[in-house]
Each structure stands twice: as structure tokens, then as C-alpha cells.
Amino acid sequence: MPKKDYSQWDKKELIAHIQKLEKRKKYGLVWDEERTREQFDLEALNALPVLTEVPEYEITDRQTDRHIF
């Protein structure tokens, strides 16, 4: 899909286009900021995973001796 040259559009056309885009369905991870953000923040305080090193599962780069994971 070729990119549109919005620089030639007048204000009324731009506003109409933005309103059309806002009505589209959204796919992917979409936060309902009014309801979800605060709940997520509260849950994240107590439920974040704590990562610990497990030497037998260690994968390192032999040249730099750095962990890959």
C-alpha cells in the first residue's frame, strides 16, 4: 500500500481521516486505560516473576563468557 501524502490535505480532510481511523477495530495488545492500567499496576506489584539462575540450564557464549539467556 503506497504511503499517502498528507501534506497536501486540508484540515477538514485530515480530521475526517483521523476520525475514520479511530473507528477501526484494533488488533493486538490494546489496553483499556480507564479500567485495566490501574488493575495491572496493582497486580504487577505482587505477581511479577522473579528470575533465578539455574546453572544446569545455563547457556553461555564461550568467546565472551556471557549468558545468552
Backbone as XML, in Angstrom:
<?xml version="1.0"?>
<chain id="A" units="angstrom">
  <residue number="1" name="MET">
    <atom name="N" x="0.835" y="-1.166" z="0.000"/>
    <atom name="CA" x="0.000" y="0.000" z="0.000"/>
    <atom name="C" x="0.889" y="1.242" z="0.000"/>
  </residue>
  <residue number="2" name="PRO">
    <atom name="N" x="0.789" y="2.092" z="-0.992"/>
    <atom name="CA" x="1.646" y="3.274" z="-1.049"/>
    <atom name="C" x="1.278" y="4.273" z="0.045"/>
  </residue>
  <residue number="3" name="LYS">
    <atom name="N" x="2.302" y="4.980" z="0.521"/>
    <atom name="CA" x="2.064" y="5.974" z="1.561"/>
    <atom name="C" x="1.347" y="7.176" z="0.968"/>
  </residue>
  <residue number="4" name="LYS">
    <atom name="N" x="0.471" y="7.764" z="1.770"/>
    <atom name="CA" x="-0.277" y="8.924" z="1.320"/>
    <atom name="C" x="0.509" y="10.187" z="1.638"/>
  </residue>
  <residue number="5" name="ASP">
    <atom name="N" x="0.350" y="11.199" z="0.792"/>
    <atom name="CA" x="0.997" y="12.481" z="1.021"/>
    <atom name="C" x="0.007" y="13.384" z="1.743"/>
  </residue>
  <residue number="6" name="TYR">
    <atom name="N" x="0.076" y="13.348" z="3.078"/>
    <atom name="CA" x="-0.867" y="14.111" z="3.889"/>
    <atom name="C" x="-0.571" y="15.610" z="3.877"/>
  </residue>
  <residue number="7" name="SER">
    <atom name="N" x="0.589" y="15.996" z="3.402"/>
    <atom name="CA" x="0.951" y="17.414" z="3.414"/>
    <atom name="C" x="0.056" y="18.246" z="2.497"/>
  </residue>
  <residue number="8" name="GLN">
    <atom name="N" x="-0.598" y="17.604" z="1.557"/>
    <atom name="CA" x="-1.463" y="18.324" z="0.627"/>
    <atom name="C" x="-2.919" y="18.373" z="1.084"/>
  </residue>
  <residue number="9" name="TRP">
    <atom name="N" x="-3.239" y="17.692" z="2.163"/>
    <atom name="CA" x="-4.607" y="17.637" z="2.652"/>
    <atom name="C" x="-4.916" y="18.889" z="3.475"/>
  </residue>
  <residue number="10" name="ASP">
    <atom name="N" x="-6.154" y="19.340" z="3.400"/>
    <atom name="CA" x="-6.541" y="20.466" z="4.249"/>
    <atom name="C" x="-6.980" y="19.934" z="5.612"/>
  </residue>
  <residue number="11" name="LYS">
    <atom name="N" x="-7.200" y="20.835" z="6.542"/>
    <atom name="CA" x="-7.528" y="20.467" z="7.922"/>
    <atom name="C" x="-8.778" y="19.598" z="8.006"/>
  </residue>
  <residue number="12" name="LYS">
    <atom name="N" x="-9.790" y="19.925" z="7.230"/>
    <atom name="CA" x="-11.048" y="19.175" z="7.269"/>
    <atom name="C" x="-10.840" y="17.729" z="6.818"/>
  </residue>
  <residue number="13" name="GLU">
    <atom name="N" x="-10.059" y="17.533" z="5.764"/>
    <atom name="CA" x="-9.772" y="16.175" z="5.268"/>
    <atom name="C" x="-8.980" y="15.382" z="6.297"/>
  </residue>
  <residue number="14" name="LEU">
    <atom name="N" x="-7.997" y="16.031" z="6.941"/>
    <atom name="CA" x="-7.185" y="15.342" z="7.942"/>
    <atom name="C" x="-8.035" y="14.907" z="9.140"/>
  </residue>
  <residue number="15" name="ILE">
    <atom name="N" x="-8.906" y="15.789" z="9.598"/>
    <atom name="CA" x="-9.772" y="15.450" z="10.728"/>
    <atom name="C" x="-10.697" y="14.297" z="10.368"/>
  </residue>
  <residue number="16" name="ALA">
    <atom name="N" x="-11.269" y="14.323" z="9.177"/>
    <atom name="CA" x="-12.160" y="13.239" z="8.735"/>
    <atom name="C" x="-11.403" y="11.920" z="8.666"/>
  </residue>
  <residue number="17" name="HIS">
    <atom name="N" x="-10.170" y="11.965" z="8.185"/>
    <atom name="CA" x="-9.360" y="10.742" z="8.069"/>
    <atom name="C" x="-9.016" y="10.192" z="9.456"/>
  </residue>
  <residue number="18" name="ILE">
    <atom name="N" x="-8.656" y="11.055" z="10.379"/>
    <atom name="CA" x="-8.341" y="10.622" z="11.741"/>
    <atom name="C" x="-9.566" y="9.997" z="12.401"/>
  </residue>
  <residue number="19" name="GLN">
    <atom name="N" x="-10.722" y="10.614" z="12.219"/>
    <atom name="CA" x="-11.949" y="10.061" z="12.795"/>
    <atom name="C" x="-12.262" y="8.689" z="12.216"/>
  </residue>
  <residue number="20" name="LYS">
    <atom name="N" x="-12.009" y="8.514" z="10.935"/>
    <atom name="CA" x="-12.220" y="7.214" z="10.295"/>
    <atom name="C" x="-11.267" y="6.173" z="10.882"/>
  </residue>
  <residue number="21" name="LEU">
    <atom name="N" x="-10.006" y="6.554" z="11.073"/>
    <atom name="CA" x="-9.024" y="5.627" z="11.628"/>
    <atom name="C" x="-9.364" y="5.235" z="13.064"/>
  </residue>
  <residue number="22" name="GLU">
    <atom name="N" x="-9.897" y="6.175" z="13.841"/>
    <atom name="CA" x="-10.236" y="5.887" z="15.232"/>
    <atom name="C" x="-11.410" y="4.915" z="15.353"/>
  </residue>
  <residue number="23" name="LYS">
    <atom name="N" x="-12.225" y="4.803" z="14.327"/>
    <atom name="CA" x="-13.368" y="3.886" z="14.360"/>
    <atom name="C" x="-12.978" y="2.456" z="14.004"/>
  </residue>
  <residue number="24" name="ARG">
    <atom name="N" x="-11.785" y="2.269" z="13.447"/>
    <atom name="CA" x="-11.329" y="0.937" z="13.055"/>
    <atom name="C" x="-11.200" y="0.021" z="14.264"/>
  </residue>
  <residue number="25" name="LYS">
    <atom name="N" x="-11.337" y="-1.277" z="14.005"/>
    <atom name="CA" x="-11.072" y="-2.261" z="15.047"/>
    <atom name="C" x="-9.577" y="-2.265" z="15.313"/>
  </residue>
  <residue number="26" name="LYS">
    <atom name="N" x="-9.232" y="-2.483" z="16.565"/>
    <atom name="CA" x="-7.826" y="-2.531" z="16.949"/>
    <atom name="C" x="-7.458" y="-3.969" z="17.244"/>
  </residue>
  <residue number="27" name="TYR">
    <atom name="N" x="-6.345" y="-4.410" z="16.705"/>
    <atom name="CA" x="-5.880" y="-5.771" z="16.922"/>
    <atom name="C" x="-4.557" y="-5.724" z="17.673"/>
  </residue>
  <residue number="28" name="GLY">
    <atom name="N" x="-4.293" y="-6.767" z="18.426"/>
    <atom name="CA" x="-3.053" y="-6.820" z="19.177"/>
    <atom name="C" x="-3.320" y="-6.539" z="20.643"/>
  </residue>
  <residue number="29" name="LEU">
    <atom name="N" x="-2.301" y="-6.101" z="21.327"/>
    <atom name="CA" x="-2.433" y="-5.781" z="22.739"/>
    <atom name="C" x="-2.920" y="-4.347" z="22.863"/>
  </residue>
  <residue number="30" name="VAL">
    <atom name="N" x="-4.140" y="-4.204" z="23.274"/>
    <atom name="CA" x="-4.743" y="-2.887" z="23.421"/>
    <atom name="C" x="-5.203" y="-2.753" z="24.862"/>
  </residue>
  <residue number="31" name="TRP">
    <atom name="N" x="-4.705" y="-1.732" z="25.570"/>
    <atom name="CA" x="-5.062" y="-1.510" z="26.957"/>
    <atom name="C" x="-6.299" y="-0.640" z="27.043"/>
  </residue>
  <residue number="32" name="ASP">
    <atom name="N" x="-7.222" y="-1.054" z="27.858"/>
    <atom name="CA" x="-8.347" y="-0.208" z="28.214"/>
    <atom name="C" x="-7.850" y="0.627" z="29.385"/>
  </residue>
  <residue number="33" name="GLU">
    <atom name="N" x="-7.288" y="1.792" z="29.073"/>
    <atom name="CA" x="-6.578" y="2.571" z="30.079"/>
    <atom name="C" x="-7.446" y="2.986" z="31.256"/>
  </residue>
  <residue number="34" name="GLU">
    <atom name="N" x="-8.714" y="3.206" z="31.036"/>
    <atom name="CA" x="-9.570" y="3.635" z="32.131"/>
    <atom name="C" x="-9.789" y="2.536" z="33.158"/>
  </residue>
  <residue number="35" name="ARG">
    <atom name="N" x="-9.757" y="1.279" z="32.728"/>
    <atom name="CA" x="-10.095" y="0.181" z="33.620"/>
    <atom name="C" x="-8.904" y="-0.710" z="33.923"/>
  </residue>
  <residue number="36" name="THR">
    <atom name="N" x="-8.072" y="-0.988" z="32.921"/>
    <atom name="CA" x="-7.062" y="-2.027" z="33.045"/>
    <atom name="C" x="-5.744" y="-1.552" z="33.630"/>
  </residue>
  <residue number="37" name="ARG">
    <atom name="N" x="-5.301" y="-0.364" z="33.284"/>
    <atom name="CA" x="-3.968" y="0.058" z="33.682"/>
    <atom name="C" x="-3.783" y="-0.010" z="35.194"/>
  </residue>
  <residue number="38" name="GLU">
    <atom name="N" x="-4.693" y="0.543" z="35.961"/>
    <atom name="CA" x="-4.534" y="0.543" z="37.407"/>
    <atom name="C" x="-4.562" y="-0.873" z="37.968"/>
  </residue>
  <residue number="39" name="GLN">
    <atom name="N" x="-5.452" y="-1.706" z="37.465"/>
    <atom name="CA" x="-5.533" y="-3.085" z="37.938"/>
    <atom name="C" x="-4.237" y="-3.822" z="37.617"/>
  </residue>
  <residue number="40" name="PHE">
    <atom name="N" x="-3.692" y="-3.623" z="36.413"/>
    <atom name="CA" x="-2.439" y="-4.271" z="36.034"/>
    <atom name="C" x="-1.302" y="-3.811" z="36.940"/>
  </residue>
  <residue number="41" name="ASP">
    <atom name="N" x="-1.236" y="-2.506" z="37.188"/>
    <atom name="CA" x="-0.176" y="-1.982" z="38.047"/>
    <atom name="C" x="-0.243" y="-2.599" z="39.438"/>
  </residue>
  <residue number="42" name="LEU">
    <atom name="N" x="-1.452" y="-2.722" z="39.978"/>
    <atom name="CA" x="-1.607" y="-3.311" z="41.306"/>
    <atom name="C" x="-1.202" y="-4.787" z="41.314"/>
  </residue>
  <residue number="43" name="GLU">
    <atom name="N" x="-1.617" y="-5.513" z="40.296"/>
    <atom name="CA" x="-1.269" y="-6.937" z="40.229"/>
    <atom name="C" x="0.224" y="-7.129" z="40.010"/>
  </residue>
  <residue number="44" name="ALA">
    <atom name="N" x="0.833" y="-6.249" z="39.236"/>
    <atom name="CA" x="2.248" y="-6.377" z="38.928"/>
    <atom name="C" x="3.122" y="-6.180" z="40.161"/>
  </residue>
  <residue number="45" name="LEU">
    <atom name="N" x="2.651" y="-5.410" z="41.124"/>
    <atom name="CA" x="3.436" y="-5.203" z="42.339"/>
    <atom name="C" x="3.661" y="-6.505" z="43.094"/>
  </residue>
  <residue number="46" name="ASN">
    <atom name="N" x="2.684" y="-7.393" z="43.087"/>
    <atom name="CA" x="2.765" y="-8.627" z="43.857"/>
    <atom name="C" x="2.993" y="-9.875" z="43.014"/>
  </residue>
  <residue number="47" name="ALA">
    <atom name="N" x="2.839" y="-9.786" z="41.711"/>
    <atom name="CA" x="2.854" y="-11.002" z="40.908"/>
    <atom name="C" x="3.958" y="-11.051" z="39.849"/>
  </residue>
  <residue number="48" name="LEU">
    <atom name="N" x="4.914" y="-10.146" z="39.908"/>
    <atom name="CA" x="5.991" y="-10.210" z="38.920"/>
    <atom name="C" x="6.844" y="-11.452" z="39.157"/>
  </residue>
  <residue number="49" name="PRO">
    <atom name="N" x="7.213" y="-12.146" z="38.091"/>
    <atom name="CA" x="8.057" y="-13.322" z="38.282"/>
    <atom name="C" x="9.468" y="-12.909" z="38.704"/>
  </residue>
  <residue number="50" name="VAL">
    <atom name="N" x="10.061" y="-13.697" z="39.561"/>
    <atom name="CA" x="11.426" y="-13.453" z="39.991"/>
    <atom name="C" x="12.289" y="-14.503" z="39.305"/>
  </residue>
  <residue number="51" name="LEU">
    <atom name="N" x="13.224" y="-14.029" z="38.506"/>
    <atom name="CA" x="14.084" y="-14.941" z="37.764"/>
    <atom name="C" x="15.303" y="-15.296" z="38.600"/>
  </residue>
  <residue number="52" name="THR">
    <atom name="N" x="15.622" y="-16.571" z="38.618"/>
    <atom name="CA" x="16.807" y="-17.031" z="39.334"/>
    <atom name="C" x="17.672" y="-17.834" z="38.377"/>
  </residue>
  <residue number="53" name="GLU">
    <atom name="N" x="18.964" y="-17.820" z="38.615"/>
    <atom name="CA" x="19.878" y="-18.577" z="37.762"/>
    <atom name="C" x="19.826" y="-20.053" z="38.130"/>
  </residue>
  <residue number="54" name="VAL">
    <atom name="N" x="19.775" y="-20.887" z="37.096"/>
    <atom name="CA" x="19.815" y="-22.338" z="37.281"/>
    <atom name="C" x="21.018" y="-22.817" z="36.475"/>
  </residue>
  <residue number="55" name="PRO">
    <atom name="N" x="22.139" y="-23.083" z="37.158"/>
    <atom name="CA" x="23.389" y="-23.390" z="36.462"/>
    <atom name="C" x="23.294" y="-24.529" z="35.438"/>
  </residue>
  <residue number="56" name="GLU">
    <atom name="N" x="22.489" y="-25.545" z="35.721"/>
    <atom name="CA" x="22.428" y="-26.662" z="34.764"/>
    <atom name="C" x="21.707" y="-26.300" z="33.466"/>
  </residue>
  <residue number="57" name="TYR">
    <atom name="N" x="20.941" y="-25.204" z="33.444"/>
    <atom name="CA" x="20.278" y="-24.753" z="32.221"/>
    <atom name="C" x="20.995" y="-23.571" z="31.577"/>
  </residue>
  <residue number="58" name="GLU">
    <atom name="N" x="22.160" y="-23.257" z="32.062"/>
    <atom name="CA" x="22.903" y="-22.089" z="31.605"/>
    <atom name="C" x="23.392" y="-22.272" z="30.173"/>
  </residue>
  <residue number="59" name="ILE">
    <atom name="N" x="23.194" y="-21.249" z="29.366"/>
    <atom name="CA" x="23.719" y="-21.228" z="28.002"/>
    <atom name="C" x="24.597" y="-19.991" z="27.905"/>
  </residue>
  <residue number="60" name="THR">
    <atom name="N" x="25.871" y="-20.188" z="27.607"/>
    <atom name="CA" x="26.783" y="-19.049" z="27.531"/>
    <atom name="C" x="27.477" y="-19.002" z="26.185"/>
  </residue>
  <residue number="61" name="ASP">
    <atom name="N" x="27.955" y="-17.834" z="25.864"/>
    <atom name="CA" x="28.773" y="-17.648" z="24.671"/>
    <atom name="C" x="30.211" y="-17.912" z="25.098"/>
  </residue>
  <residue number="62" name="ARG">
    <atom name="N" x="30.810" y="-18.952" z="24.584"/>
    <atom name="CA" x="32.150" y="-19.361" z="25.029"/>
    <atom name="C" x="33.209" y="-18.279" z="24.777"/>
  </residue>
  <residue number="63" name="GLN">
    <atom name="N" x="33.052" y="-17.466" z="23.736"/>
    <atom name="CA" x="34.063" y="-16.455" z="23.411"/>
    <atom name="C" x="34.031" y="-15.288" z="24.396"/>
  </residue>
  <residue number="64" name="THR">
    <atom name="N" x="32.874" y="-14.909" z="24.844"/>
    <atom name="CA" x="32.773" y="-13.749" z="25.737"/>
    <atom name="C" x="32.425" y="-14.154" z="27.161"/>
  </residue>
  <residue number="65" name="ASP">
    <atom name="N" x="32.069" y="-15.421" z="27.359"/>
    <atom name="CA" x="31.646" y="-15.930" z="28.662"/>
    <atom name="C" x="30.473" y="-15.137" z="29.244"/>
  </residue>
  <residue number="66" name="ARG">
    <atom name="N" x="29.561" y="-14.713" z="28.356"/>
    <atom name="CA" x="28.349" y="-14.012" z="28.781"/>
    <atom name="C" x="27.156" y="-14.937" z="28.637"/>
  </residue>
  <residue number="67" name="HIS">
    <atom name="N" x="26.202" y="-14.751" z="29.521"/>
    <atom name="CA" x="24.967" y="-15.511" z="29.431"/>
    <atom name="C" x="24.157" y="-15.050" z="28.232"/>
  </residue>
  <residue number="68" name="ILE">
    <atom name="N" x="23.613" y="-15.983" z="27.481"/>
    <atom name="CA" x="22.740" y="-15.655" z="26.363"/>
    <atom name="C" x="21.317" y="-15.480" z="26.886"/>
  </residue>
  <residue number="69" name="PHE">
    <atom name="N" x="20.929" y="-16.312" z="27.820"/>
    <atom name="CA" x="19.590" y="-16.189" z="28.420"/>
    <atom name="C" x="19.750" y="-15.694" z="29.841"/>
  </residue>
</chain>
